């Protein structure tokens, strides 16, 4: 398991969300327009307006002394399948209460992400 590659995958998705590149999101992450809209709506509802978000910086996570992991990747019951939860930060790297949840599948081609939800 390569945490930096998993972090990069999540970062790439949020870059595309922030840039409104729905076609690229659908192609790379197999997420429907309805789910993309739900992601944007969750973020907008939480803040009262749209905010660009991204996963917490991996180095900040590794140096954190927080009681709860800021970027957590854990094994699932199936081989080569991992759960991931990470704190989302705004454009100025301020932590939010929003947590991104997904599952990662390790394949011969690399990692594939299955978005689950954003919660707080």
C-alpha positions as CSV (number, residue, x, y, z in Angstrom):
1,X,0.0,0.0,0.0
2,X,1.4,3.4,-1.1
3,X,-0.2,6.2,1.0
4,X,1.3,8.9,-1.1
5,X,-0.2,7.5,-4.3
6,X,-3.6,7.1,-2.6
7,X,-3.3,10.7,-1.4
8,X,-2.4,11.9,-4.9
9,X,-5.5,10.1,-6.3
10,X,-7.8,11.9,-3.9
11,X,-6.1,15.2,-4.6
12,X,-6.5,14.7,-8.3
13,X,-10.2,14.1,-7.8
14,X,-10.6,17.3,-5.8
15,X,-8.7,19.3,-8.4
16,X,-11.1,18.2,-11.0
17,X,-14.1,18.9,-8.8
18,X,-12.8,22.4,-8.1
19,X,-12.3,23.0,-11.8
20,X,-15.8,21.6,-12.7
21,X,-14.3,19.0,-15.0
22,X,-17.2,16.6,-14.8
23,X,-16.3,14.6,-17.9
24,X,-12.8,13.9,-16.6
25,X,-14.2,12.9,-13.1
26,X,-16.6,10.5,-14.8
27,X,-13.8,9.0,-16.9
28,X,-11.2,8.7,-14.3
29,X,-13.2,7.9,-11.2
30,X,-16.5,6.4,-12.6
31,X,-18.6,8.9,-10.6
32,X,-22.0,9.9,-12.1
33,X,-23.1,13.5,-12.6
34,X,-25.6,13.0,-9.8
35,X,-22.9,12.0,-7.3
36,X,-20.7,14.9,-8.5
37,X,-23.6,17.2,-7.9
38,X,-24.1,15.6,-4.4
39,X,-20.4,16.2,-3.6
40,X,-20.7,19.9,-4.5
41,X,-24.0,20.2,-2.7
42,X,-22.6,18.7,0.5
43,X,-19.7,21.2,0.5
44,X,-21.9,24.1,-0.3
45,X,-24.5,23.2,2.3
46,X,-21.8,22.8,5.0
47,X,-20.3,26.2,4.3
48,X,-23.4,28.1,3.1
49,X,-21.6,28.6,-0.3
50,X,-19.1,26.9,-2.5
51,X,-15.5,26.4,-1.2
52,X,-12.7,24.7,-2.9
53,X,-11.4,21.8,-0.8
54,X,-8.6,19.3,-0.9
55,X,-7.3,16.5,1.3
56,X,-5.0,17.5,4.1
57,X,-1.4,17.6,3.2
58,X,0.2,14.2,3.7
59,X,3.3,15.6,5.5
60,X,1.0,17.6,7.9
61,X,-0.8,14.3,8.6
62,X,2.4,12.4,9.2
63,X,3.6,15.1,11.7
64,X,0.3,15.5,13.4
65,X,-0.1,14.7,17.1
66,X,-3.9,14.7,16.8
67,X,-5.7,11.9,18.7
68,X,-7.5,10.9,15.5
69,X,-5.7,10.3,12.2
70,X,-6.1,13.1,9.7
71,X,-5.4,10.8,6.8
72,X,-6.2,7.2,7.5
73,X,-5.8,4.2,5.2
74,X,-6.9,0.8,6.6
75,X,-7.2,-2.8,5.4
76,X,-10.7,-4.1,4.6
77,X,-11.9,-7.7,4.8
78,X,-11.0,-8.3,1.1
79,X,-7.4,-8.6,-0.1
80,X,-6.0,-5.5,-2.0
81,X,-9.0,-3.4,-0.7
82,X,-8.5,-0.5,1.7
83,X,-10.7,2.1,3.3
84,X,-9.6,5.7,3.4
85,X,-10.8,8.6,5.5
86,X,-9.2,12.0,5.3
87,X,-9.8,15.5,6.7
88,X,-10.6,18.1,4.0
89,X,-8.9,21.5,4.1
90,X,-9.7,24.7,2.3
91,X,-7.6,26.6,-0.2
92,X,-5.6,28.2,2.7
93,X,-5.0,24.7,4.3
94,X,-7.4,25.4,7.2
95,X,-8.8,22.2,8.5
96,X,-12.6,21.7,8.1
97,X,-14.8,19.2,9.9
98,X,-15.6,17.5,6.6
99,X,-14.1,14.0,6.2
100,X,-13.8,12.3,2.8
101,X,-14.6,8.5,2.8
102,X,-13.7,6.1,0.0
103,X,-12.5,2.6,-0.8
104,X,-9.3,1.9,-2.7
105,X,-8.7,-1.2,-4.7
106,X,-5.1,-2.1,-5.6
107,X,-5.0,-3.5,-9.2
108,X,-2.1,-4.4,-11.5
109,X,-2.7,-1.0,-13.2
110,X,-2.5,0.9,-9.9
111,X,-5.1,2.1,-7.5
112,X,-8.8,2.6,-8.2
113,X,-10.9,4.7,-5.9
114,X,-14.6,4.2,-5.1
115,X,-16.1,7.3,-3.6
116,X,-18.4,6.7,-0.6
117,X,-19.4,10.0,1.0
118,X,-18.3,13.2,2.7
119,X,-19.4,13.5,6.3
120,X,-18.5,15.6,9.3
